[in-house]
Amino acid sequence: MAIDAPVGHSGKTFFGQPRPLANLFGVELWERFSFYGMQGILLIYLYYPAAEGGLGIDQGTATSIVGAYGGAVYLSTVLGAWAADRLFGSERVLFLSAVLVMFGHIALALLSGTLGVCVGLVLIAIGSGGVKANATSLVGTLYDEHDDRRDAGFSLFYLGVNLGALAGPLLTGLLQETAGFHYGFGLAAVGLAIGLTQYTLSRRNLPGEGREVPNPLPASRLPVAVGVLFGGIAVIVLSASTWMSADRLSTVVVVLSVVAATAYFAVILSSPRVSPRERRRVLAFLPMFLASAAFWSLYQQQFTVVTIYSDERLDRDLGGWEMPVSWVQSINPVFIIVLSGVFAALWTRLGDRQPSSPVKFAAGTVLMGVAFLLFLPLAGGGPHSAPLLALAGILLVFTVAELLLSPVGLSLTTKLAPHAFQTQMVALFFLSVALGTAASGTLARFYSADHETAYFGILGAVAIVLGVALAAAGRPISRLMGGVR
């Protein structure tokens, strides 16, 4: 009987990576097309007046809703990860979650007013959480712990994410400008339908490990666990639909993210299924979690502060034609598409000589702070006074910071994860993103054109200090990681 070669060492490759990465690359591309396409027009849909097709919600409340929704997406990775590790396995949860996201986009397209927003965002938040945690976990199954291609593979996977993130805002934004918001949301649903089709046709090629349930739930505990699962969904639904307190939604998600992360660390660290070596690795991830949350609280302001900035402060005139606001969201993906291959090649060439993960995290956090400081020379200008080229330069710094932290963070969690909590450890990384994303909505309430200097200056300085502190603690963290770089 022939024995299959390990996935990570198969003769057939996808740009030098395991062949099944192509399928995960494709489904994530289309899922991100739909997600970022919708996200590119969501905020302006909420605060634009009814005469322009929007809902006319107060701008501060709208940023809170967007921050809460973004945080809920990453918060719900906990539900998706738990379902994968205890009930169904990563591959099945990924597929079912993508279907849920598609129905969310359909709801936004077909249902009008706040009803469509509530139903659509809840479905997308829960489904996207399941897609995110499990797609990342499945990529991790393609490599063994010491495969030097791992970070490069995650960078290539990240390229698929950003091809979708580039095309989504361009096409949905153009359709929103010419036909209306609901047509833009409908295009996002079509994109995900394409992604699901290609995934279904080749899902059998994924490693069998992705269909395994790493820590099966005993049958006697199933009724209680299902109750807890639906209780978690109910919390997300309640948080997303409590319009009477919509201006505080992002703060609610911040609190939920902190509680969930604390509980997760406690459960993993106290589990008898976790070895002493695995426990030290989880402890090593704690300062990385905090740095990641700080990073995302600034980076995710692309969908709150930077969107408002693009609408009100940016000169979007291109030879007499005004560029849609949502197109600004495609600048960052362009840079990632160009630079992700460069970073993948760099990490591959350096091999075991590349900087450790704590150093990469520290550099990304510092650069994110620098990016905010770069807004200071533009502060104090009037409406539509900020040059498009200047904002593009700032978003280039955003991109370099992101590539130092985000794909590396995804890769690191799969390396540090205890066997019994493989997907749920990935969810811990996404909880840091949930915390940061929700915080970006809360922080955005303090932004105004009259206080730009204080806003960008303080947040930028805090991020730089945190990054320097992480770099100083790099060696002790690396020792706890027990050979993982």
C-alpha positions as CSV (number, residue, x, y, z in Angstrom):
1,M,0.0,0.0,0.0
2,A,1.4,3.4,-1.0
3,I,1.9,5.9,1.8
4,D,1.0,9.5,1.0
5,A,3.7,12.1,1.6
6,P,3.0,14.7,4.2
7,V,1.0,17.6,2.8
8,G,3.9,20.0,3.5
9,H,6.3,18.0,1.4
10,S,4.2,17.0,-1.6
11,G,5.8,17.2,-5.1
12,K,2.9,19.4,-6.3
13,T,3.1,22.9,-5.0
14,F,1.3,26.2,-5.1
15,F,4.0,28.8,-5.6
16,G,6.4,26.6,-3.6
17,Q,3.7,25.9,-0.9
18,P,1.5,22.8,-0.3
19,R,-1.0,22.4,-3.1
20,P,-4.2,22.6,-0.9
21,L,-3.2,26.1,0.0
22,A,-4.7,27.1,-3.4
23,N,-8.2,26.1,-2.3
24,L,-8.0,28.0,1.0
25,F,-6.4,30.9,-0.9
26,G,-9.4,31.0,-3.2
27,V,-12.2,30.8,-0.7
28,E,-10.6,33.4,1.5
29,L,-10.2,35.7,-1.5
30,W,-13.9,35.7,-2.3
31,E,-15.0,35.8,1.4
32,R,-12.8,38.9,1.8
33,F,-14.2,40.4,-1.4
34,S,-17.7,40.2,0.1
35,F,-16.6,41.3,3.6
36,Y,-14.5,44.3,2.6
37,G,-16.8,45.2,-0.3
38,M,-19.6,45.5,2.3
39,Q,-17.4,47.2,4.9
40,G,-16.3,49.8,2.4
41,I,-19.8,51.3,2.1
42,L,-21.2,50.3,5.5
43,L,-20.2,53.4,7.6
44,I,-21.4,55.9,5.0
45,Y,-24.6,54.0,4.5
46,L,-25.3,54.4,8.2
47,Y,-24.6,58.2,8.5
48,Y,-25.5,59.5,5.0
49,P,-28.9,61.2,4.9
50,A,-31.9,59.4,3.5
51,A,-31.8,61.7,0.5
52,E,-28.5,60.1,-0.5
53,G,-29.7,56.5,0.2
54,G,-28.4,56.3,3.8
55,L,-30.0,55.8,7.2
56,G,-29.2,59.3,8.6
57,I,-27.7,57.9,11.9
58,D,-25.5,60.2,14.0
59,Q,-21.9,59.9,12.9
60,G,-20.6,59.0,16.4
61,T,-23.2,56.3,16.8
62,A,-22.4,55.0,13.3
63,T,-18.7,54.6,14.1
64,S,-19.7,52.8,17.3
65,I,-21.9,50.4,15.4
66,V,-19.1,49.7,12.8
67,G,-16.6,49.2,15.6
68,A,-18.9,46.9,17.5
69,Y,-19.7,44.9,14.3
70,G,-16.1,44.5,13.5
71,G,-15.3,43.4,17.0
72,A,-18.2,41.0,17.0
73,V,-16.8,39.3,13.8
74,Y,-13.6,38.5,15.7
75,L,-15.3,37.8,19.0
76,S,-17.4,35.2,17.3
77,T,-14.2,33.3,16.2
78,V,-14.5,31.8,19.7
79,L,-17.8,30.2,18.8
80,G,-16.5,29.0,15.4
81,A,-13.3,27.6,17.0
82,W,-15.1,25.9,19.8
83,A,-17.5,24.2,17.4
84,A,-14.5,23.0,15.3
85,D,-12.5,21.7,18.2
86,R,-15.4,20.0,20.1
87,L,-18.1,19.2,17.6
88,F,-17.5,19.2,13.8
89,G,-13.9,19.8,12.9
90,S,-12.5,22.9,11.1
91,E,-13.4,22.0,7.5
92,R,-17.1,21.6,8.1
93,V,-17.4,24.7,10.3
94,L,-15.6,26.7,7.6
95,F,-18.1,25.7,5.0
96,L,-21.2,26.2,7.1
97,S,-19.9,29.6,8.3
98,A,-19.3,30.8,4.7
99,V,-22.9,29.9,3.9
100,L,-24.1,32.0,6.9
101,V,-22.1,35.0,5.7
102,M,-23.7,34.8,2.2
103,F,-27.1,34.9,3.7
104,G,-26.1,38.0,5.8
105,H,-25.1,39.9,2.6
106,I,-28.4,38.9,1.0
107,A,-30.2,40.3,4.0
108,L,-28.4,43.6,3.7
109,A,-29.3,43.7,0.0
110,L,-33.0,42.9,0.3
111,L,-34.1,44.2,3.7
112,S,-34.4,48.0,4.1
113,G,-33.6,50.2,7.0
114,T,-32.3,49.1,10.4
115,L,-33.9,45.7,10.0
116,G,-31.6,44.8,7.2
117,V,-28.6,46.2,9.1
118,C,-29.4,44.2,12.2
119,V,-30.2,40.9,10.5
120,G,-27.3,41.2,8.0
121,L,-24.6,42.3,10.4
122,V,-25.5,39.6,13.0
123,L,-25.4,36.8,10.3
124,I,-22.1,38.1,8.8
125,A,-20.5,38.6,12.3
126,I,-21.2,35.0,13.4
127,G,-20.4,33.5,10.0
128,S,-17.2,35.5,9.5
129,G,-15.9,34.5,12.9
130,G,-16.2,30.8,11.9
131,V,-14.5,31.4,8.6
132,K,-11.6,33.3,10.0
133,A,-10.6,31.0,12.8
134,N,-11.0,27.8,10.8
135,A,-9.4,29.0,7.5
136,T,-6.3,30.0,9.5
137,S,-6.3,26.7,11.4
138,L,-6.6,24.7,8.1
139,V,-3.6,26.6,6.6
140,G,-1.7,25.6,9.8
141,T,-2.4,21.9,9.1
142,L,-0.5,22.1,5.8
143,Y,2.9,22.5,7.7
144,D,4.7,20.7,10.4
145,E,6.1,22.7,13.4
146,H,9.6,23.3,11.9
147,D,8.7,23.9,8.3
148,D,10.5,27.2,7.4
149,R,7.9,27.8,4.6
150,R,5.1,28.4,7.2
151,D,5.5,32.2,7.6
152,A,5.9,32.5,3.8
153,G,2.8,30.3,3.3
154,F,0.7,32.5,5.6
155,S,2.0,35.6,3.7
156,L,0.8,34.0,0.5
157,F,-2.6,33.2,2.1
158,Y,-2.7,36.9,3.2
159,L,-2.2,37.8,-0.5
160,G,-5.5,36.0,-1.3
161,V,-7.2,37.9,1.5
162,N,-6.1,41.2,0.1
163,L,-6.8,40.5,-3.5
164,G,-10.4,40.2,-2.3
165,A,-10.0,43.2,-0.1
166,L,-8.8,45.2,-3.2
167,A,-11.6,44.2,-5.6
168,G,-14.4,44.3,-3.1
169,P,-14.5,48.1,-2.2
170,L,-13.7,49.1,-5.8
171,L,-16.7,47.2,-7.3
172,T,-19.2,47.6,-4.5
173,G,-18.3,51.3,-4.2
174,L,-18.7,51.9,-7.9
175,L,-22.1,50.1,-7.9
176,Q,-23.2,52.0,-4.8
177,E,-22.4,55.3,-6.6
178,T,-24.2,54.4,-9.8
179,A,-27.1,52.2,-8.6
180,G,-27.4,52.5,-4.8
181,F,-26.2,50.9,-1.5
182,H,-28.4,47.8,-1.8
183,Y,-26.9,46.9,-5.1
184,G,-23.5,47.2,-3.6
185,F,-24.5,44.8,-0.8
186,G,-26.0,42.4,-3.3
187,L,-22.7,42.3,-5.2
188,A,-21.0,41.2,-2.0
189,A,-23.4,38.3,-1.8
190,V,-22.6,37.2,-5.4
191,G,-18.9,37.3,-4.6
192,L,-19.3,34.9,-1.7
193,A,-21.4,32.6,-3.8
194,I,-18.5,32.3,-6.3
195,G,-16.1,31.5,-3.4
196,L,-18.4,28.8,-2.0
197,T,-18.7,27.2,-5.4
198,Q,-15.0,26.9,-6.0
199,Y,-14.4,25.6,-2.4
200,T,-17.1,22.9,-2.7
201,L,-15.5,21.6,-6.0
202,S,-12.1,21.0,-4.4
203,R,-12.7,20.7,-0.6
204,R,-12.0,16.9,-0.7
205,N,-8.3,17.8,-1.4
206,L,-7.8,19.3,2.0
207,P,-5.9,17.3,4.6
208,G,-7.9,14.8,6.6
209,E,-6.7,16.4,9.8
210,G,-9.0,19.4,9.1
211,R,-12.1,17.0,9.4
212,E,-11.0,15.6,12.7
213,V,-12.4,16.8,16.0
214,P,-9.3,17.4,18.2
215,N,-11.1,17.4,21.6
216,P,-14.5,15.7,21.1
217,L,-17.3,16.7,23.5
218,P,-18.7,13.8,25.6
219,A,-22.2,13.0,24.6
220,S,-23.4,13.6,28.2
221,R,-22.2,17.2,28.1
222,L,-23.7,18.0,24.6
223,P,-27.0,19.6,25.8
224,V,-25.3,22.0,28.2
225,A,-22.6,22.9,25.6
226,V,-25.2,23.5,22.9
227,G,-27.0,25.8,25.3
228,V,-23.8,27.7,26.0
229,L,-23.2,28.0,22.3
230,F,-26.6,29.4,21.5
231,G,-26.2,31.7,24.6
232,G,-23.1,33.1,23.1
233,I,-24.9,33.7,19.8
234,A,-27.7,35.4,21.7
235,V,-25.2,37.8,23.4
236,I,-23.9,38.8,20.0
237,V,-27.4,39.2,18.6
238,L,-28.5,41.3,21.6
239,S,-25.4,43.4,21.4
240,A,-25.8,44.1,17.7
241,S,-29.5,44.8,17.8
242,T,-29.8,47.0,20.9
243,W,-30.3,50.2,18.9
244,M,-31.4,52.2,22.0
245,S,-27.8,52.1,23.2
246,A,-26.1,51.9,19.8
247,D,-23.6,54.6,20.7
248,R,-22.2,52.3,23.4
249,L,-22.1,49.1,21.3
250,S,-18.4,49.2,20.6
251,T,-17.7,49.6,24.4
252,V,-19.9,46.6,25.1
253,V,-17.9,44.5,22.6
254,V,-14.6,45.7,24.2
255,V,-15.8,44.4,27.6
256,L,-17.1,41.1,26.1
257,S,-13.7,40.6,24.3
258,V,-11.8,41.2,27.5
259,V,-14.0,38.7,29.5
260,A,-13.8,36.1,26.7
261,A,-10.0,36.4,26.4
262,T,-9.5,36.2,30.1
263,A,-11.7,33.1,30.3
264,Y,-9.9,31.5,27.4
265,F,-6.4,32.0,28.8
266,A,-7.7,30.6,32.2
267,V,-9.2,27.5,30.6
268,I,-6.2,26.7,28.4
269,L,-3.6,27.3,31.1
270,S,-5.5,25.2,33.7
271,S,-6.5,22.3,31.4
272,P,-4.9,18.9,32.3
273,R,-4.7,18.2,28.5
274,V,-2.0,20.9,28.2
275,S,1.6,19.8,28.9
276,P,4.0,22.0,30.9
277,R,5.8,22.9,27.7
278,E,2.6,23.9,25.9
279,R,1.6,25.9,29.0
280,R,4.8,28.0,28.8
281,R,4.1,28.7,25.2
282,V,0.6,29.9,26.0
283,L,2.1,32.3,28.6
284,A,4.5,33.6,26.0
285,F,1.6,34.5,23.9
286,L,0.1,36.8,26.5
287,P,2.3,39.9,25.9
288,M,1.8,39.3,22.1
289,F,-1.9,39.3,22.7
290,L,-1.7,42.8,24.4
291,A,0.5,44.2,21.6
292,S,-1.8,42.9,19.0
293,A,-4.9,44.5,20.6
294,A,-3.1,47.8,20.7
295,F,-2.0,47.5,17.1
296,W,-5.6,46.7,15.8
297,S,-7.1,49.5,17.8
298,L,-5.2,51.9,15.5
299,Y,-5.1,49.8,12.3
300,Q,-8.9,49.2,12.2
301,Q,-9.6,52.9,12.3
302,Q,-9.4,52.6,8.5
303,F,-13.1,51.7,8.7
304,T,-14.0,54.5,11.2
305,V,-11.7,57.5,11.4
306,V,-10.0,57.1,8.0
307,T,-13.4,56.6,6.3
308,I,-14.7,59.9,7.8
309,Y,-11.3,61.6,7.0
310,S,-11.7,60.4,3.4
311,D,-15.2,61.7,3.2
312,E,-14.6,65.1,4.7
313,R,-10.9,66.0,4.7
314,L,-9.5,64.2,1.7
315,D,-9.2,65.8,-1.8
316,R,-10.7,63.0,-3.9
317,D,-10.8,65.0,-7.1
318,L,-9.1,63.2,-10.0
319,G,-9.2,65.4,-13.1
320,G,-12.7,66.6,-12.4
321,W,-14.0,63.2,-11.3
322,E,-14.6,62.6,-7.6
323,M,-13.3,59.2,-6.5
324,P,-15.9,57.2,-4.3
325,V,-15.1,57.3,-0.6
326,S,-15.0,53.5,-0.5
327,W,-12.1,53.3,-2.9
328,V,-9.7,54.5,-0.3
329,Q,-10.2,51.1,1.4
330,S,-8.5,49.5,-1.7
331,I,-5.3,51.5,-1.3
332,N,-4.0,49.3,1.6
333,P,-4.7,46.0,-0.3
334,V,-2.8,47.3,-3.3
335,F,0.3,47.7,-1.1
336,I,-0.2,44.3,0.5
337,I,-0.5,42.6,-2.8
338,V,2.8,44.2,-3.9
339,L,4.6,43.7,-0.6
340,S,3.3,40.4,0.7
341,G,5.4,38.5,-1.9
342,V,8.4,40.5,-0.9
343,F,7.9,39.6,2.8
344,A,7.3,36.0,1.9
345,A,10.5,35.8,-0.1
346,L,12.4,37.7,2.7
347,W,11.3,35.3,5.4
348,T,12.0,32.3,3.1
349,R,15.5,33.6,2.3
350,L,16.4,34.4,5.9
351,G,15.1,31.0,7.1
352,D,16.2,30.5,10.7
353,R,18.1,33.8,10.6
354,Q,14.9,35.9,10.4
355,P,13.8,38.0,13.4
356,S,11.9,36.3,16.2
357,S,8.1,36.7,16.3
358,P,8.3,39.1,19.4
359,V,10.7,41.4,17.4
360,K,8.3,41.4,14.4
361,F,5.4,42.2,16.6
362,A,7.3,45.0,18.3
363,A,8.3,46.5,14.9
364,G,4.8,46.3,13.6
365,T,3.4,48.1,16.7
366,V,6.0,50.9,16.5
367,L,5.4,51.5,12.8
368,M,1.6,51.7,13.5
369,G,2.3,54.5,15.9
370,V,4.6,56.2,13.4
371,A,1.7,56.0,10.8
372,F,-0.6,57.9,13.2
373,L,2.1,60.6,13.7
374,L,2.3,61.1,10.0
375,F,-1.2,62.6,10.1
376,L,0.1,65.5,12.1
377,P,1.6,67.5,9.2
378,L,-1.9,67.4,7.6
379,A,-3.8,68.5,10.7
380,G,-5.7,71.8,10.7
381,G,-6.5,71.9,7.0
382,G,-10.0,72.7,5.8
383,P,-12.5,70.4,4.1
384,H,-11.0,68.3,1.2
385,S,-7.6,69.8,1.8
386,A,-5.5,66.6,2.5
387,P,-3.7,65.3,-0.6
388,L,-4.6,61.8,-1.8
389,L,-0.9,61.0,-2.3
390,A,-0.2,61.9,1.4
391,L,-2.9,59.6,2.7
392,A,-1.6,56.8,0.3
393,G,1.8,57.3,1.9
394,I,0.4,56.9,5.4
395,L,-1.5,53.8,4.4
396,L,1.8,52.4,3.0
397,V,3.2,52.6,6.5
398,F,0.0,50.9,7.8
399,T,0.7,48.1,5.3
400,V,4.3,47.5,6.3
401,A,3.2,47.4,10.0
402,E,0.4,45.0,9.2
403,L,2.7,42.6,7.3
404,L,5.1,42.5,10.3
405,L,2.3,41.6,12.7
406,S,-0.8,40.1,11.2
407,P,0.3,37.1,9.1
408,V,3.1,36.5,11.6
409,G,0.5,36.4,14.4
410,L,-1.7,33.9,12.5
411,S,1.4,31.7,12.0
412,L,2.6,32.0,15.5
413,T,-0.7,30.9,17.1
414,T,-0.7,27.7,15.1
415,K,2.9,27.0,16.3
416,L,2.2,27.8,20.0
417,A,-1.2,26.1,20.1
418,P,-1.6,23.1,22.5
419,H,-2.9,20.1,20.5
420,A,-6.2,20.0,22.4
421,F,-6.9,23.7,21.7
422,Q,-5.5,24.1,18.2
423,T,-8.3,26.1,16.6
424,Q,-9.3,27.8,19.9
425,M,-5.7,29.2,20.2
426,V,-6.2,30.8,16.8
427,A,-9.4,32.2,18.2
428,L,-7.4,33.8,21.0
429,F,-5.4,35.8,18.4
430,F,-8.7,36.9,16.8
431,L,-9.9,37.9,20.2
432,S,-7.0,40.4,20.3
433,V,-8.3,41.7,17.0
434,A,-11.9,41.8,18.4
435,L,-10.7,43.9,21.3
436,G,-8.7,46.2,19.1
437,T,-11.4,46.5,16.4
438,A,-14.1,47.3,19.0
439,A,-11.8,49.8,20.6
440,S,-11.3,51.5,17.3
441,G,-15.0,52.3,17.2
442,T,-14.9,53.6,20.8
443,L,-11.7,55.7,20.1
444,A,-13.3,57.1,16.9
445,R,-15.9,59.0,19.0
446,F,-13.0,61.3,20.2
447,Y,-11.9,62.2,16.7
448,S,-12.9,65.5,15.1
449,A,-11.2,67.8,12.6
450,D,-10.7,70.4,15.4
451,H,-8.7,68.0,17.6
452,E,-6.6,66.0,15.1
453,T,-3.2,66.9,16.5
454,A,-4.0,65.6,20.0
455,Y,-5.9,62.6,18.7
456,F,-3.2,61.3,16.3
457,G,-0.3,62.4,18.4
458,I,-1.4,60.7,21.6
459,L,-2.4,57.4,20.0
460,G,0.7,57.3,17.9
461,A,3.0,57.9,20.9
462,V,1.3,55.3,23.0
463,A,1.7,52.6,20.3
464,I,5.4,53.4,19.9
465,V,6.0,53.1,23.7
466,L,4.2,49.7,23.8
467,G,6.2,48.5,20.8
468,V,9.5,49.4,22.4
469,A,8.5,47.7,25.7
470,L,7.7,44.5,23.8
471,A,11.1,44.6,22.0
472,A,12.8,44.9,25.4
473,A,11.0,41.8,26.6
474,G,11.8,39.9,23.5
475,R,14.4,37.5,24.9
476,P,12.4,36.3,27.9
477,I,9.3,35.8,25.7
478,S,11.4,33.7,23.2
479,R,12.7,31.5,26.0
480,L,9.1,30.7,27.1
481,M,8.3,29.9,23.5
482,G,10.5,26.8,23.8
483,G,12.2,26.8,20.4
484,V,9.4,28.4,18.4
485,R,10.5,31.5,16.6
